[in-house]
Every structure is written in structure tokens, then in C-alpha cells.
Amino acid sequence: MNEEKKPVEKMTYREAVTELERIADALDGNELELEERLSCFERGVALLKAVQVMLTEAQQKIDVLQGEFVAEADDAVRDTSLS
């Protein structure tokens, strides 16, 4: 797990989740020294935070789009009932 790591803020959702899975697998095993475990854990926490932000932002976009869709449907109903 000592390879060059991409900065968390430049990772895609898929990259972050994939690395989180690798970290979880590495921490499950008994092959890492304490220092490596701590480093992996810290990286995992940073990745988890980044993934949570990405999911929150995606949910907010979905909420906005759904709100626009509902508003458009409501407007159409109002427009047809006014004529």
C-alpha cells in the first residue's frame, strides 16, 4: 500500500470507493505494520469524508432536479386549467 496516491480531492467517486475497499481488505489482514495500518486508516477516513461529500452533493442535485420536474408538472396543470 506504499504506491503513489492520488490526492483525495481529485478522485472520482468510483476511484475513492475502490481505494476504500482496498484499504478495508488490507486492514482486515495481518500483514501491515502498525504504522502502515495507521496510515491506511487515516487515508480511509479522508476517503470516506470525500465520498460522503460527493454523495451529499449528488443528492442535492437530485433534489433540485426533482423540484424542477415537480414545479414544471404543477405549472402545466395550472396552465391547462386556466384556459
matplotlib code that plots the C-alpha trace (Angstrom):
import matplotlib.pyplot as plt

x = [0.0, 3.0, 2.3, 1.8, -1.6, -3.8, -5.0, -8.4, -9.9, -9.0, -10.6, -13.8, -16.5, -15.5, -11.8, -12.4, -14.7, -12.3, -9.4, -11.6, -12.3, -8.6, -7.9, -10.5, -9.1, -5.6, -6.7, -8.6, -5.3, -2.4, 0.3, 0.6, 2.8, 1.2, 2.5, 1.1, -2.2, -2.4, -1.5, -4.2, -6.8, -6.1, -6.3, -9.6, -11.1, -10.2, -11.6, -14.8, -15.3, -14.8, -17.3, -19.8, -19.4, -19.8, -23.0, -24.4, -23.8, -25.3, -28.4, -28.7, -28.6, -31.3, -33.5, -33.1, -33.9, -36.9, -38.1, -37.9, -39.7, -42.5, -42.7, -43.0, -45.7, -47.6, -47.3, -48.6, -51.6, -52.3, -51.9, -54.3, -56.9, -56.7, -57.5]
y = [0.0, 2.3, 3.3, 7.0, 8.1, 10.4, 13.4, 12.6, 15.9, 14.9, 11.4, 10.3, 8.6, 5.2, 5.7, 6.7, 3.7, 1.3, 2.5, 2.4, -1.3, -2.0, -0.3, -2.3, -5.5, -4.5, -3.6, -7.0, -8.9, -9.2, -8.2, -4.5, -3.0, -0.6, 2.5, 1.3, 0.4, 3.9, 5.5, 3.4, 4.2, 7.9, 7.7, 5.7, 8.4, 11.1, 9.0, 8.4, 12.1, 12.8, 10.1, 11.5, 15.0, 13.6, 11.7, 14.8, 16.9, 14.3, 14.1, 17.9, 17.9, 15.2, 17.2, 20.3, 18.4, 16.7, 20.0, 21.5, 18.5, 18.8, 22.5, 22.0, 19.4, 21.7, 24.6, 22.6, 21.5, 25.1, 26.4, 23.9, 24.6, 28.3, 28.2]
z = [0.0, -0.4, -4.1, -5.0, -4.0, -6.0, -3.9, -2.4, -3.7, -7.3, -7.1, -8.7, -6.6, -8.1, -7.5, -3.9, -3.2, -4.9, -2.8, 0.4, -0.4, -0.9, 2.4, 4.2, 2.8, 3.8, 7.4, 7.7, 7.1, 9.5, 7.0, 7.8, 10.5, 13.0, 11.2, 7.9, 9.5, 11.0, 7.6, 5.8, 8.4, 8.1, 4.3, 4.7, 6.9, 4.3, 1.5, 3.5, 4.1, 0.4, -0.6, 1.9, 0.4, -3.2, -2.2, -0.4, -3.5, -5.8, -3.5, -3.6, -7.4, -7.5, -5.1, -7.2, -10.4, -8.8, -7.6, -11.1, -12.5, -9.9, -10.5, -14.2, -13.8, -11.5, -13.9, -16.7, -14.7, -13.7, -17.3, -18.7, -16.0, -16.6, -20.3]

ax = plt.figure().add_subplot(projection="3d")
ax.plot(x, y, z, "-o")
ax.set_aspect("equal")
plt.show()
